[in-house]
Amino acid sequence: MIIAPKNYASSQLCSCCGYKNVQVKSLALREWKCPSCQTVHDRNQNEALNLLQLAN
C-alpha cells in the first residue's frame, strides 16, 4: 500500500504532461483544460490517473 503525501496535488496536476494548474483548487471546477498540452481533464479521472502514476 502506498499513501500519497498530504500535500500531493493529485487533481491539479495534468496526468499527461505534469503541469500544475493552481486554478483547479476550486472544487466547483469539474473539468479543465491544461494550458500546457491542451488536454481536457475530468477532475476525478485526472486525479485517479495521477494517483496510479504515483503508485508505479
PDB file of N, CA, C and O in Angstrom, chain B, residues numbered from 101:
ATOM      1  N   MET B 101       0.844  -1.169   0.000  1.00  0.00           N
ATOM      2  CA  MET B 101       0.000   0.000   0.000  1.00  0.00           C
ATOM      3  C   MET B 101       0.895   1.241   0.000  1.00  0.00           C
ATOM      4  O   MET B 101       1.902   1.298   0.706  1.00  0.00           O
ATOM      5  N   ILE B 102       0.509   2.225  -0.803  1.00  0.00           N
ATOM      6  CA  ILE B 102       1.228   3.493  -0.868  1.00  0.00           C
ATOM      7  C   ILE B 102       0.274   4.600  -0.454  1.00  0.00           C
ATOM      8  O   ILE B 102      -0.863   4.657  -0.924  1.00  0.00           O
ATOM      9  N   ILE B 103       0.731   5.468   0.416  1.00  0.00           N
ATOM     10  CA  ILE B 103      -0.068   6.607   0.856  1.00  0.00           C
ATOM     11  C   ILE B 103       0.511   7.855   0.222  1.00  0.00           C
ATOM     12  O   ILE B 103       1.695   8.152   0.379  1.00  0.00           O
ATOM     13  N   ALA B 104      -0.333   8.588  -0.500  1.00  0.00           N
ATOM     14  CA  ALA B 104       0.111   9.825  -1.136  1.00  0.00           C
ATOM     15  C   ALA B 104       0.419  10.870  -0.073  1.00  0.00           C
ATOM     16  O   ALA B 104      -0.274  10.946   0.942  1.00  0.00           O
ATOM     17  N   PRO B 105       1.449  11.674  -0.295  1.00  0.00           N
ATOM     18  CA  PRO B 105       1.742  12.747   0.656  1.00  0.00           C
ATOM     19  C   PRO B 105       0.538  13.675   0.824  1.00  0.00           C
ATOM     20  O   PRO B 105      -0.237  13.878  -0.110  1.00  0.00           O
ATOM     21  N   LYS B 106       0.397  14.223   2.000  1.00  0.00           N
ATOM     22  CA  LYS B 106      -0.743  15.078   2.315  1.00  0.00           C
ATOM     23  C   LYS B 106      -0.857  16.272   1.366  1.00  0.00           C
ATOM     24  O   LYS B 106      -1.961  16.716   1.053  1.00  0.00           O
ATOM     25  N   ASN B 107       0.269  16.783   0.917  1.00  0.00           N
ATOM     26  CA  ASN B 107       0.275  17.960   0.054  1.00  0.00           C
ATOM     27  C   ASN B 107       0.363  17.617  -1.437  1.00  0.00           C
ATOM     28  O   ASN B 107       0.625  18.501  -2.253  1.00  0.00           O
ATOM     29  N   TYR B 108       0.150  16.353  -1.803  1.00  0.00           N
ATOM     30  CA  TYR B 108       0.211  15.935  -3.206  1.00  0.00           C
ATOM     31  C   TYR B 108      -0.992  16.501  -3.959  1.00  0.00           C
ATOM     32  O   TYR B 108      -2.138  16.227  -3.602  1.00  0.00           O
ATOM     33  N   ALA B 109      -0.732  17.280  -4.987  1.00  0.00           N
ATOM     34  CA  ALA B 109      -1.785  17.996  -5.731  1.00  0.00           C
ATOM     35  C   ALA B 109      -2.350  17.115  -6.846  1.00  0.00           C
ATOM     36  O   ALA B 109      -2.254  17.472  -8.020  1.00  0.00           O
ATOM     37  N   SER B 110      -2.931  15.982  -6.498  1.00  0.00           N
ATOM     38  CA  SER B 110      -3.347  14.991  -7.499  1.00  0.00           C
ATOM     39  C   SER B 110      -4.383  15.486  -8.494  1.00  0.00           C
ATOM     40  O   SER B 110      -4.369  15.056  -9.647  1.00  0.00           O
ATOM     41  N   SER B 111      -5.276  16.373  -8.088  1.00  0.00           N
ATOM     42  CA  SER B 111      -6.287  16.870  -9.027  1.00  0.00           C
ATOM     43  C   SER B 111      -5.807  18.089  -9.805  1.00  0.00           C
ATOM     44  O   SER B 111      -6.416  18.464 -10.807  1.00  0.00           O
ATOM     45  N   GLN B 112      -4.715  18.713  -9.349  1.00  0.00           N
ATOM     46  CA  GLN B 112      -4.205  19.914 -10.007  1.00  0.00           C
ATOM     47  C   GLN B 112      -3.141  19.612 -11.058  1.00  0.00           C
ATOM     48  O   GLN B 112      -2.845  20.463 -11.896  1.00  0.00           O
ATOM     49  N   LEU B 113      -2.567  18.418 -11.027  1.00  0.00           N
ATOM     50  CA  LEU B 113      -1.511  18.066 -11.962  1.00  0.00           C
ATOM     51  C   LEU B 113      -2.094  17.456 -13.229  1.00  0.00           C
ATOM     52  O   LEU B 113      -2.981  16.605 -13.164  1.00  0.00           O
ATOM     53  N   CYS B 114      -1.595  17.891 -14.376  1.00  0.00           N
ATOM     54  CA  CYS B 114      -2.006  17.280 -15.641  1.00  0.00           C
ATOM     55  C   CYS B 114      -1.399  15.885 -15.689  1.00  0.00           C
ATOM     56  O   CYS B 114      -0.183  15.739 -15.563  1.00  0.00           O
ATOM     57  N   SER B 115      -2.213  14.872 -15.866  1.00  0.00           N
ATOM     58  CA  SER B 115      -1.723  13.497 -15.894  1.00  0.00           C
ATOM     59  C   SER B 115      -0.961  13.184 -17.180  1.00  0.00           C
ATOM     60  O   SER B 115      -0.322  12.136 -17.281  1.00  0.00           O
ATOM     61  N   CYS B 116      -1.023  14.082 -18.160  1.00  0.00           N
ATOM     62  CA  CYS B 116      -0.300  13.881 -19.421  1.00  0.00           C
ATOM     63  C   CYS B 116       1.088  14.514 -19.402  1.00  0.00           C
ATOM     64  O   CYS B 116       2.070  13.866 -19.765  1.00  0.00           O
ATOM     65  N   CYS B 117       1.174  15.778 -18.977  1.00  0.00           N
ATOM     66  CA  CYS B 117       2.456  16.487 -19.060  1.00  0.00           C
ATOM     67  C   CYS B 117       3.013  16.926 -17.713  1.00  0.00           C
ATOM     68  O   CYS B 117       4.166  17.352 -17.641  1.00  0.00           O
ATOM     69  N   GLY B 118       2.220  16.832 -16.633  1.00  0.00           N
ATOM     70  CA  GLY B 118       2.700  17.191 -15.310  1.00  0.00           C
ATOM     71  C   GLY B 118       2.527  18.650 -14.922  1.00  0.00           C
ATOM     72  O   GLY B 118       2.926  19.048 -13.827  1.00  0.00           O
ATOM     73  N   TYR B 119       1.938  19.454 -15.801  1.00  0.00           N
ATOM     74  CA  TYR B 119       1.712  20.873 -15.495  1.00  0.00           C
ATOM     75  C   TYR B 119       0.826  21.004 -14.262  1.00  0.00           C
ATOM     76  O   TYR B 119      -0.173  20.296 -14.142  1.00  0.00           O
ATOM     77  N   LYS B 120       1.185  21.911 -13.338  1.00  0.00           N
ATOM     78  CA  LYS B 120       0.379  22.129 -12.135  1.00  0.00           C
ATOM     79  C   LYS B 120      -0.512  23.349 -12.341  1.00  0.00           C
ATOM     80  O   LYS B 120      -0.019  24.466 -12.501  1.00  0.00           O
ATOM     81  N   ASN B 121      -1.814  23.132 -12.336  1.00  0.00           N
ATOM     82  CA  ASN B 121      -2.796  24.196 -12.541  1.00  0.00           C
ATOM     83  C   ASN B 121      -3.413  24.546 -11.195  1.00  0.00           C
ATOM     84  O   ASN B 121      -4.293  23.834 -10.710  1.00  0.00           O
ATOM     85  N   VAL B 122      -2.958  25.637 -10.589  1.00  0.00           N
ATOM     86  CA  VAL B 122      -3.439  26.019  -9.260  1.00  0.00           C
ATOM     87  C   VAL B 122      -4.892  26.495  -9.283  1.00  0.00           C
ATOM     88  O   VAL B 122      -5.527  26.564  -8.231  1.00  0.00           O
ATOM     89  N   GLN B 123      -5.427  26.822 -10.448  1.00  0.00           N
ATOM     90  CA  GLN B 123      -6.818  27.250 -10.555  1.00  0.00           C
ATOM     91  C   GLN B 123      -7.785  26.107 -10.303  1.00  0.00           C
ATOM     92  O   GLN B 123      -8.971  26.346 -10.077  1.00  0.00           O
ATOM     93  N   VAL B 124      -7.312  24.888 -10.337  1.00  0.00           N
ATOM     94  CA  VAL B 124      -8.170  23.717 -10.161  1.00  0.00           C
ATOM     95  C   VAL B 124      -8.463  23.454  -8.678  1.00  0.00           C
ATOM     96  O   VAL B 124      -9.191  22.514  -8.359  1.00  0.00           O
ATOM     97  N   LYS B 125      -7.920  24.253  -7.781  1.00  0.00           N
ATOM     98  CA  LYS B 125      -8.189  24.079  -6.351  1.00  0.00           C
ATOM     99  C   LYS B 125      -9.674  24.192  -6.033  1.00  0.00           C
ATOM    100  O   LYS B 125     -10.150  23.587  -5.073  1.00  0.00           O
ATOM    101  N   SER B 126     -10.401  24.955  -6.824  1.00  0.00           N
ATOM    102  CA  SER B 126     -11.839  25.118  -6.605  1.00  0.00           C
ATOM    103  C   SER B 126     -12.555  23.801  -6.875  1.00  0.00           C
ATOM    104  O   SER B 126     -12.470  23.261  -7.978  1.00  0.00           O
ATOM    105  N   LEU B 127     -13.258  23.286  -5.875  1.00  0.00           N
ATOM    106  CA  LEU B 127     -13.986  22.024  -6.043  1.00  0.00           C
ATOM    107  C   LEU B 127     -15.151  22.147  -7.025  1.00  0.00           C
ATOM    108  O   LEU B 127     -15.648  21.139  -7.527  1.00  0.00           O
ATOM    109  N   ALA B 128     -15.587  23.375  -7.298  1.00  0.00           N
ATOM    110  CA  ALA B 128     -16.683  23.596  -8.245  1.00  0.00           C
ATOM    111  C   ALA B 128     -16.231  23.335  -9.677  1.00  0.00           C
ATOM    112  O   ALA B 128     -17.059  23.073 -10.550  1.00  0.00           O
ATOM    113  N   LEU B 129     -14.940  23.403  -9.923  1.00  0.00           N
ATOM    114  CA  LEU B 129     -14.390  23.174 -11.262  1.00  0.00           C
ATOM    115  C   LEU B 129     -14.277  21.676 -11.496  1.00  0.00           C
ATOM    116  O   LEU B 129     -13.402  21.030 -10.918  1.00  0.00           O
ATOM    117  N   ARG B 130     -15.133  21.115 -12.321  1.00  0.00           N
ATOM    118  CA  ARG B 130     -15.181  19.667 -12.542  1.00  0.00           C
ATOM    119  C   ARG B 130     -14.390  19.223 -13.758  1.00  0.00           C
ATOM    120  O   ARG B 130     -14.020  18.054 -13.862  1.00  0.00           O
ATOM    121  N   GLU B 131     -14.127  20.136 -14.677  1.00  0.00           N
ATOM    122  CA  GLU B 131     -13.404  19.815 -15.901  1.00  0.00           C
ATOM    123  C   GLU B 131     -12.461  20.970 -16.197  1.00  0.00           C
ATOM    124  O   GLU B 131     -12.819  22.130 -15.990  1.00  0.00           O
ATOM    125  N   TRP B 132     -11.268  20.671 -16.675  1.00  0.00           N
ATOM    126  CA  TRP B 132     -10.328  21.732 -17.009  1.00  0.00           C
ATOM    127  C   TRP B 132      -9.435  21.329 -18.170  1.00  0.00           C
ATOM    128  O   TRP B 132      -9.223  20.147 -18.439  1.00  0.00           O
ATOM    129  N   LYS B 133      -8.925  22.336 -18.843  1.00  0.00           N
ATOM    130  CA  LYS B 133      -8.042  22.139 -19.994  1.00  0.00           C
ATOM    131  C   LYS B 133      -6.633  22.571 -19.599  1.00  0.00           C
ATOM    132  O   LYS B 133      -6.434  23.682 -19.107  1.00  0.00           O
ATOM    133  N   CYS B 134      -5.676  21.709 -19.811  1.00  0.00           N
ATOM    134  CA  CYS B 134      -4.301  22.012 -19.468  1.00  0.00           C
ATOM    135  C   CYS B 134      -3.770  23.110 -20.401  1.00  0.00           C
ATOM    136  O   CYS B 134      -3.803  22.953 -21.621  1.00  0.00           O
ATOM    137  N   PRO B 135      -3.284  24.211 -19.834  1.00  0.00           N
ATOM    138  CA  PRO B 135      -2.760  25.284 -20.680  1.00  0.00           C
ATOM    139  C   PRO B 135      -1.444  24.915 -21.361  1.00  0.00           C
ATOM    140  O   PRO B 135      -1.033  25.579 -22.313  1.00  0.00           O
ATOM    141  N   SER B 136      -0.786  23.872 -20.885  1.00  0.00           N
ATOM    142  CA  SER B 136       0.487  23.470 -21.465  1.00  0.00           C
ATOM    143  C   SER B 136       0.327  22.518 -22.656  1.00  0.00           C
ATOM    144  O   SER B 136       0.911  22.747 -23.716  1.00  0.00           O
ATOM    145  N   CYS B 137      -0.471  21.441 -22.483  1.00  0.00           N
ATOM    146  CA  CYS B 137      -0.594  20.442 -23.556  1.00  0.00           C
ATOM    147  C   CYS B 137      -1.991  20.382 -24.182  1.00  0.00           C
ATOM    148  O   CYS B 137      -2.224  19.611 -25.112  1.00  0.00           O
ATOM    149  N   GLN B 138      -2.917  21.197 -23.670  1.00  0.00           N
ATOM    150  CA  GLN B 138      -4.278  21.326 -24.201  1.00  0.00           C
ATOM    151  C   GLN B 138      -5.171  20.101 -23.965  1.00  0.00           C
ATOM    152  O   GLN B 138      -6.241  20.006 -24.567  1.00  0.00           O
ATOM    153  N   THR B 139      -4.762  19.170 -23.110  1.00  0.00           N
ATOM    154  CA  THR B 139      -5.589  18.013 -22.792  1.00  0.00           C
ATOM    155  C   THR B 139      -6.749  18.448 -21.893  1.00  0.00           C
ATOM    156  O   THR B 139      -6.554  19.212 -20.947  1.00  0.00           O
ATOM    157  N   VAL B 140      -7.946  17.964 -22.189  1.00  0.00           N
ATOM    158  CA  VAL B 140      -9.122  18.267 -21.362  1.00  0.00           C
ATOM    159  C   VAL B 140      -9.269  17.150 -20.331  1.00  0.00           C
ATOM    160  O   VAL B 140      -9.262  15.967 -20.673  1.00  0.00           O
ATOM    161  N   HIS B 141      -9.403  17.544 -19.069  1.00  0.00           N
ATOM    162  CA  HIS B 141      -9.459  16.584 -17.969  1.00  0.00           C
ATOM    163  C   HIS B 141     -10.770  16.672 -17.212  1.00  0.00           C
ATOM    164  O   HIS B 141     -11.266  17.765 -16.941  1.00  0.00           O
ATOM    165  N   ASP B 142     -11.329  15.522 -16.872  1.00  0.00           N
ATOM    166  CA  ASP B 142     -12.344  15.425 -15.836  1.00  0.00           C
ATOM    167  C   ASP B 142     -11.555  15.401 -14.527  1.00  0.00           C
ATOM    168  O   ASP B 142     -10.594  14.643 -14.396  1.00  0.00           O
ATOM    169  N   ARG B 143     -11.949  16.211 -13.579  1.00  0.00           N
ATOM    170  CA  ARG B 143     -11.192  16.363 -12.331  1.00  0.00           C
ATOM    171  C   ARG B 143     -10.931  15.015 -11.640  1.00  0.00           C
ATOM    172  O   ARG B 143      -9.800  14.736 -11.242  1.00  0.00           O
ATOM    173  N   ASN B 144     -11.958  14.187 -11.497  1.00  0.00           N
ATOM    174  CA  ASN B 144     -11.821  12.923 -10.765  1.00  0.00           C
ATOM    175  C   ASN B 144     -10.996  11.893 -11.534  1.00  0.00           C
ATOM    176  O   ASN B 144     -10.183  11.182 -10.942  1.00  0.00           O
ATOM    177  N   GLN B 145     -11.202  11.809 -12.838  1.00  0.00           N
ATOM    178  CA  GLN B 145     -10.427  10.858 -13.640  1.00  0.00           C
ATOM    179  C   GLN B 145      -8.953  11.243 -13.659  1.00  0.00           C
ATOM    180  O   GLN B 145      -8.079  10.383 -13.559  1.00  0.00           O
ATOM    181  N   ASN B 146      -8.684  12.533 -13.787  1.00  0.00           N
ATOM    182  CA  ASN B 146      -7.309  13.008 -13.790  1.00  0.00           C
ATOM    183  C   ASN B 146      -6.631  12.709 -12.453  1.00  0.00           C
ATOM    184  O   ASN B 146      -5.477  12.282 -12.409  1.00  0.00           O
ATOM    185  N   GLU B 147      -7.365  12.939 -11.369  1.00  0.00           N
ATOM    186  CA  GLU B 147      -6.824  12.665 -10.038  1.00  0.00           C
ATOM    187  C   GLU B 147      -6.482  11.179  -9.898  1.00  0.00           C
ATOM    188  O   GLU B 147      -5.426  10.829  -9.372  1.00  0.00           O
ATOM    189  N   ALA B 148      -7.369  10.316 -10.365  1.00  0.00           N
ATOM    190  CA  ALA B 148      -7.135   8.872 -10.290  1.00  0.00           C
ATOM    191  C   ALA B 148      -5.907   8.467 -11.103  1.00  0.00           C
ATOM    192  O   ALA B 148      -5.112   7.643 -10.653  1.00  0.00           O
ATOM    193  N   LEU B 149      -5.748   9.035 -12.285  1.00  0.00           N
ATOM    194  CA  LEU B 149      -4.579   8.730 -13.116  1.00  0.00           C
ATOM    195  C   LEU B 149      -3.285   9.176 -12.433  1.00  0.00           C
ATOM    196  O   LEU B 149      -2.279   8.468 -12.481  1.00  0.00           O
ATOM    197  N   ASN B 150      -3.311  10.339 -11.805  1.00  0.00           N
ATOM    198  CA  ASN B 150      -2.124  10.823 -11.100  1.00  0.00           C
ATOM    199  C   ASN B 150      -1.770   9.933  -9.910  1.00  0.00           C
ATOM    200  O   ASN B 150      -0.594   9.684  -9.648  1.00  0.00           O
ATOM    201  N   LEU B 151      -2.777   9.460  -9.198  1.00  0.00           N
ATOM    202  CA  LEU B 151      -2.503   8.563  -8.058  1.00  0.00           C
ATOM    203  C   LEU B 151      -1.973   7.213  -8.529  1.00  0.00           C
ATOM    204  O   LEU B 151      -1.124   6.615  -7.868  1.00  0.00           O
ATOM    205  N   LEU B 152      -2.469   6.730  -9.665  1.00  0.00           N
ATOM    206  CA  LEU B 152      -1.926   5.482 -10.232  1.00  0.00           C
ATOM    207  C   LEU B 152      -0.461   5.662 -10.634  1.00  0.00           C
ATOM    208  O   LEU B 152       0.365   4.783 -10.388  1.00  0.00           O
ATOM    209  N   GLN B 153      -0.144   6.794 -11.246  1.00  0.00           N
ATOM    210  CA  GLN B 153       1.232   7.067 -11.646  1.00  0.00           C
ATOM    211  C   GLN B 153       2.144   7.171 -10.416  1.00  0.00           C
ATOM    212  O   GLN B 153       3.292   6.730 -10.459  1.00  0.00           O
ATOM    213  N   LEU B 154       1.648   7.740  -9.346  1.00  0.00           N
ATOM    214  CA  LEU B 154       2.420   7.851  -8.111  1.00  0.00           C
ATOM    215  C   LEU B 154       2.741   6.466  -7.548  1.00  0.00           C
ATOM    216  O   LEU B 154       3.824   6.243  -7.008  1.00  0.00           O
ATOM    217  N   ALA B 155       1.805   5.555  -7.678  1.00  0.00           N
ATOM    218  CA  ALA B 155       1.980   4.200  -7.135  1.00  0.00           C
ATOM    219  C   ALA B 155       2.955   3.363  -7.954  1.00  0.00           C
ATOM    220  O   ALA B 155       3.506   2.383  -7.451  1.00  0.00           O
ATOM    221  N   ASN B 156       3.170   3.740  -9.206  1.00  0.00           N
ATOM    222  CA  ASN B 156       4.068   2.946 -10.066  1.00  0.00           C
ATOM    223  C   ASN B 156       5.450   3.449 -10.039  1.00  0.00           C
ATOM    224  O   ASN B 156       6.323   2.894 -10.705  1.00  0.00           O
TER     225      ASN B 156
END
